[in-house]
């Protein structure tokens, strides 16, 4: 994966609107949360979660806590994907080393 997203196993999604325009329309607490987020959230995703929380009548703190929980779930999925990829690579390396050893003996 290229760009400034780092190494992640999470699926990339296409944008249907200008992300900066969406970001500028977010409430200040959500913009601050995005600035400190561990993952590169799209403003549209954050807005969708925020609006859903507000529609349910959650307070600002509770809505931000919901965003944090969503991020924790995403990080857990990503960690599993990255660990699985690492495990597969490690297994392939071990298999290669075994074959090389078998050829030499």
C-alpha distance (Angstrom), angle and dihedral (degrees) to the residues before:
residue distance angle dihedral
X1 . . .
X2 3.76 . .
X3 3.76 134.3 .
X4 3.75 128.9 46.3
X5 3.81 96.7 -48.0
X6 3.78 94.1 95.2
X7 3.79 123.0 -147.2
X8 3.78 111.3 -32.8
X9 3.75 136.5 149.2
X10 3.79 92.2 -151.4
X11 3.78 118.1 116.4
X12 3.79 117.5 -101.1
X13 3.78 117.7 -131.8
X14 3.79 132.5 -152.3
X15 3.80 120.1 -117.3
X16 3.77 122.0 -125.9
X17 3.81 95.9 -171.5
X18 3.80 141.4 28.0
X19 3.82 105.9 -72.7
X20 3.81 93.3 -155.3
X21 3.78 91.3 54.9
X22 3.81 89.9 50.5
X23 3.81 90.1 46.2
X24 3.81 91.9 51.6
X25 3.81 89.1 53.3
X26 3.80 94.4 53.7
X27 3.79 120.6 105.4
X28 3.81 113.9 -101.0
X29 3.85 94.5 -109.0
X30 3.81 90.8 56.4
X31 3.82 92.5 47.5
X32 3.82 89.6 51.3
X33 3.80 90.2 48.3
X34 3.81 91.4 50.4
X35 3.82 90.3 50.3
X36 3.82 89.7 58.5
X37 3.82 98.1 36.6
X38 3.79 118.2 124.3
X39 3.81 92.5 -141.5
X40 3.81 129.2 54.2
X41 3.81 96.2 -106.4
X42 3.76 118.9 -170.0
X43 3.79 113.4 -123.1
X44 3.81 88.5 -126.3
X45 3.81 92.2 57.6
X46 3.79 92.1 47.5
X47 3.81 90.7 47.0
X48 3.80 91.6 50.1
X49 3.82 92.4 52.0
X50 3.80 91.5 43.8
X51 3.81 94.0 49.8
X52 3.80 91.6 47.7
X53 3.81 91.0 51.1
X54 3.80 92.2 47.4
X55 3.82 91.2 47.8
X56 3.80 87.5 55.9
X57 3.80 88.9 54.5
X58 3.81 97.1 -110.8
X59 3.79 119.6 159.7
X60 3.80 120.8 -114.3
X61 3.82 90.9 -100.2
X62 3.80 92.3 48.4
X63 3.80 91.8 47.6
X64 3.82 90.4 50.8
X65 3.81 89.0 48.4
X66 3.81 88.3 54.1
X67 3.82 89.7 53.3
X68 3.80 89.2 50.1
X69 3.82 91.8 50.8
X70 3.81 90.5 49.6
X71 3.79 89.1 52.4
X72 3.80 91.8 49.1
X73 3.82 89.7 52.9
X74 3.81 90.6 49.2
X75 3.79 91.6 48.6
X76 3.80 90.1 50.8
X77 3.83 90.9 51.8
X78 3.80 90.8 46.8
X79 3.81 92.8 47.4
X80 3.80 89.6 52.5
X81 3.82 91.5 49.3
X82 3.81 93.2 46.9
X83 3.81 91.9 45.4
X84 3.81 90.5 49.1
X85 3.81 90.9 49.8
X86 3.82 90.3 48.6
X87 3.81 90.7 47.6
X88 3.81 91.6 50.8
X89 3.80 91.2 48.4
X90 3.83 91.4 47.6
X91 3.81 90.8 49.8
X92 3.82 90.7 50.3
X93 3.82 90.4 49.4
X94 3.82 91.5 50.3
X95 3.79 91.1 48.3
X96 3.81 90.7 49.5
X97 3.82 91.2 49.4
X98 3.81 90.3 49.4
X99 3.81 91.3 51.6
X100 3.81 91.7 47.6
X101 3.80 90.1 50.6
X102 3.81 91.5 48.0
X103 3.81 90.8 51.2
X104 3.81 92.3 50.3
X105 3.83 94.7 50.8
